[in-house]
Amino acid sequence: MPSHGIKDQVAIVGAACTPFGEHWDRGADDLMVQAANETLASAGIEKDDIDAFWLGTATSGMSGITLARPLQVEGKPVTRVENYCATGSEALRGAAYAVASGAYDVAMALGVEKVKDSGYQGLAGGAGSPPTDGHVQHGRPQLCAEVRRE
């Protein structure tokens, strides 16, 4: 029997995207907070209304703590996912399916494509991985979306 999907079970109620560019003066934490706050504002809800978070990032060494710390998330699950160029979509898919399943009423997905070296072009550029020297200089946009049960 084919799946009928989740199209009538969840809705994206808010979204935001930080500008694409070289953010020399801002780190990944700054961009995550900006994207999350703008998403919350567009949805008209508070951070405490979120039941669970999904973080999509292809930057090695990141965990859910990468999102929990700057957003000051405590006592709520943060799931980190990675899927090459579809990492942000994978985070959104995970959040949507968790809401559709009834596990959560409201979830936030955040896709992070901020890398640590000004010479690394992110996922679209090809081979290599960013050095881990701690400098966050060159970045791609970050997308937040919140999903809610219909």
Secondary structure as GFF3:
##gff-version 3
##sequence-region A 1 150
A	DSSP	beta_strand	10	17	.	.	.	ID=ss1
A	DSSP	alpha_helix	28	43	.	.	.	ID=ss2
A	DSSP	three_ten_helix	47	49	.	.	.	ID=ss3
A	DSSP	beta_strand	52	57	.	.	.	ID=ss4
A	DSSP	alpha_helix	65	71	.	.	.	ID=ss5
A	DSSP	beta_strand	78	81	.	.	.	ID=ss6
A	DSSP	three_ten_helix	84	86	.	.	.	ID=ss7
A	DSSP	alpha_helix	87	101	.	.	.	ID=ss8
A	DSSP	beta_strand	106	112	.	.	.	ID=ss9
A	DSSP	three_ten_helix	123	125	.	.	.	ID=ss10
A	DSSP	beta_strand	143	149	.	.	.	ID=ss11
###
